[in-house]
Amino acid sequence: MPSFHRKLERSAIGFVLAIVGVSAIGGFVEIAPLFTIHETVEKAPDMRVYTPLELAGRNIYLREGCYACHSQMIRTLRDEVERYGPYSLAVESQYDHPMLWGSKRTGPDLARIGGKYSDMWQTAHLRNPRDVVPESVMPRYGWLEETTLRTDDLGDHLLAMSRVGVPYTQAMIDNAPADAYGQAAPDTAFATGVGERYGAATNIRAFDGDPSRLTEMDALVAYLQILGKLTDAASTEATLPPTEAPNTEAPKEVPKAEATKADGSPAVARGG
Amino acid sequence: MVAGLSRGDRQVALAISILVALCGLALAAIGRGDPIGTHGFVILLYALGVSFFVIAGYYGPEPDSSRLSRYYDDPTKVGIVLAMAWAVFGLAFGVWVAALLAWPDLTFNAAWASFGRIRPVHTTSVIFGFGGNALIATSFHVLQRTTRARLPDQISPWFVLLGYNLFCVIAVSGYFIGITQSKEYAEPEWYADIWLVIVWVVYFLIYIRTLQRRKEPHIYVANWYYMAFILVVAVLHIVNNLAVPVSLGHAKSYSLFSGVQDAMTQWWYGHNAVAFFLTAGFLGMMYYYLPKRAGRPIFSYRLSIISFWGITFMYMWAGSHHLHYTALPQWVQTLGMTFSIVLLVPSWASAGNALATLNGAWHKVRDDATLRFMMVAAVFYGLSTFEGSFMAIRAVNSLSHYTDWTIGHVHAGALGWVAMISFGSIYALVPWMWKRERMYSPRLIEWHFWLALAGTVVYVFAMWNSGIIQGLMWRTYNESGTLAYSFVDSLVAMHPYYIARAFGGLLFLIGAILGSYNIWMTIRQPGTALAAKAGEADEPHLATQPALQAGE
C-alpha cells in the first residue's frame, strides 16, 4: 500500500480525482435511491397543498428561524406519539421545500399543533409567550400583528413552488393574492374562491381576530393551524405500505390527535 | 496590501472590484422593495470599500521583482486578522444567544434580535467567518511551505479571501433582516450561494496550480486534507443549495428537494460540513503546525494514510444518523449508524497520530501554551469523535436527539477542537508572518489557554447535564402509565444549565478577546533586524533551502 500511495502522492490531479471518487460513493448510495424507490414516500390521496396564506405564513416561520427551536418530526417512539400525536409520515412533508424536521427541541414539536389551540391562544402566545405560558423562553413576536402581509408577489411564489414539483394549478397561481386575502376575510367575495380551489375543509377566518387587515400574524397563525392537517394519512394505518410497518416501539393503536387533546391533562394545556 | 501588487495587478484589482460594485448596484435596482435590494447596497458598499483601498495605494511605488522569489504572505496576514475579528464577533453573539434562553426578553423587543435570527448569526460567524478565514489563511501558508512554491499569481488569493468575506457579510447581514433558507448551516440564499461557488472555484485553482508548481516530489499530508476540504465542500454546497428563486428580484428561493429527500440531502450536507469543513481542513492545520511547533516529525506515515482515506470514504455515509426513528427509510438510518461507528477508527488514528507525535516533546507541551492548545485540541478531537460515534447508535440517539446533548457534543468539537487548533496555529504563525521573535505576551497566551479550556469544560458539562435530563424527563412515565412531565417542566429544569452555559461561553469569549489583543500588540511591535532573522530561522523547511527563483 505505501508504495502505491507514494506514487499517488506525486500526482496532484490523480489525488484530486481519487478524493472525489472515494468521497462520492457514500452519498450516492444513500441519496440516489430515495428519489427512485416508490416506497420512500407513502401515497395519500387526500394530501393538499398549502394555500397562499399558509405558504406566506410558512415563509415567516422560516424567516424567523423557528426551526432552530421547534422540530416538525414526531419520531416512532412511544413517549413522542403519546405526547404529540401519531408519528410523522414522509408524505406529510412532501410539499415542504425545504423540510422543517428540525434538530432541536427547545420548545415542543409542532408537527401536529394544527387545531390544538384556538386562534386567539396562538395570537396571544405570539404576542407575548409569557402571557399564556409563564415559563416560556420564546421571543415575543407582537410586531407581526402590526406588519401588513405582502401579497402582490404570492403568484410568483406559487409559480416557483410549482417549478420544484408542487401541483399548483394555473388558477391557484393567478388568484394567489386574492386567495390570501379571502382566507382571512370570511365575509368577503374572495373567501369562496379559496374554498373552491383548496377544498371545503380549508380554514377560512380572521386568524388574528381583525378581518379588516391582512397581517403577518394572520399568515403565521393560518400556517400553524394547518400543521398536521394536510392529510389524515398518519391516523389511518391502512395507508402505510407493508415495508414501512410501524416500528415496534410505537404502540399498535396510534392515538389520534383528538385523543391526546381530550385527555385534558395540564401537560397539554401548558404546551404539550 | 496594495504595495505588493504591480501596476498591472492594481488595474485588475480595481476592475474586479468595480465589476462587483456594479453587480451590487444592479441587484439594488432589480430588488427594490425586497430584502435582496438591501443586499445589493451591502455588496455595493463592500466593493467600493475595496476599490477605495486599491485607489489609495494605486500611485504608490511598485514592488521590485525580487518579491517573486519570496513566499506570498500578505493574504495570510489579513486572513489571520479577519479570523480573529470574526471570532470575537461570533462568540459575542454566541453568549447573547445563550443568554436569551435564560432571559428571553434580552431581545429588547427588536425583531432582528430574536433568537431565531441571531442564532444563525452566531453559527455562521464562528463556522464560516472564524473557521473559514483561519482555514484560508493557514492553507495559503502551509501550501507554499510544503511545496516550496509561491502562490501562482498576485490577485487570485485576494479575490478568494475578500470574496469569501463578502459571502460571510452577505450571510450574516441577511439573517438580521430575515433572509434565510432555513437549512441549518446552509442558510444563505441563492445569490450568496452562487457567489461562494465562484470564489471556491478560484480557491481550488490556486491550490491545484501551486501544487503543480511544487519543488517537492511528494504532496505533503496537510495538503491532502486541505484538498479534500476544498473539493468535498464544493460538492456538498452545490447539491444542497439547488433551488429555484421566486424571481431575480427576490431573495427568497424554494429548495429543489422536499420532505424526506430534502432531509437526507440536508443532513448529508450538514454532517459532512462537520467532516470536511470543521475536521478535514483543521486536520490539515494540525498535520503541519503541531509537528512544526513540537519540533518532531509526524509519528506515523502509514496512520496518516489510513486516517485520511478512512475519513474521506466513511464520513459521507454518516449523515443519516441525524434522522433516526424518522420517516427516513430504515435501511438508510442503519447504514448511517454503521458507518458512524466504524468512523471511530480513522478519527482515532488521526488523534493518536497527533498525540504520539508529541512523544519526546512533552516538556514543550508543559512550557509552551501554544503547543498545549494544539495538544488539547487533539484530545478534544478524539473525545468528540468518540462521542459522535456513540450518539449515532440508534438507542442512544433516541435519548440524545433533539436535546442539548447534541449542542454539547457540537461545542466539544467546535470549542475544544476547531477553535483550539486554530488558536494554537495562529499563535505559532503570527511571529513567523510578522517576523517577530515571539508573541507580545506569552503570559496572555497562558491566560487565553486556561480561559478557553475552562469555558469549554463548563459549557460541555452544562449541556451534557441538561441534555440528558431533558431526554429522560420527556420519556419518564408515572405509576399510572402516563407521561410524568409536561414539556414545560423539562424547560424549567434547564434554567440553571442555560445560565452555566452562557457563563462558559463568556469565559471562552474573554479568552478570544485577550488573544486578539495579544496578536494586535505583536503586530504593532517594531521588528528589529535581529528579530527578523530569528523569525526567518523559524520558517519551516525554507531556512536551509535555496531561495526560490524569480517568477516561480
Interface residues (C-beta under 8 A of the other chain):
Chain A: M1 P2 H5 R6 E9 R10 A12 I13 F15 V16 I19 V20 V22 S23 A24 I25 G26 G27 V29 E30 I31 L34 F35 I37 E39 T40 V41 N59 L62 R63 E64 G65 C66 Y67 A68 C69 S71 M73 R75 T76 L77 R78 D79 E80 E82 R83 Y87 S88 L89 A90 V91 E92 S93 Q94 Y95 D96 H97 P98 M99 L100 W101 G102 S103 K104 R105 T106 G107 P108 D109 P129 R130 V133 E135 S136 V137 M138 P139 R140 Y141 G142 W143 D153 D156 H157 A160 M161 R163 V164 G165 V166 E244 N247 E249 D263 S265 P266 A267 V268 R270 G271 G272
Chain B: L100 L101 A102 P104 D105 T107 N109 A111 S114 F115 G116 R117 R119 P120 Y175 G178 I179 T180 Q181 S182 K183 E184 I208 L211 Q212 R214 P217 H218 I219 W224 M227 A228 L231 V232 V235 A243 V244 P245 V246 S247 H250 K252 S253 Y254 S255 L256 F257 S258 G259 V260 Q261 D262 A263 M264 T265 Q266 W268 N272 Y301 R302 I305 W309 T312 F313 M314 Y315 M316 W317 A318 G319 S320 H322 L323 H324 Y325 T326 A327 L328 P329 V332 L335 G336 F339 S398 H401 Y402 T403 T406 I407 W474 R475 Y477 T482 L483 Y485 S486 F487 V488 L491 V492
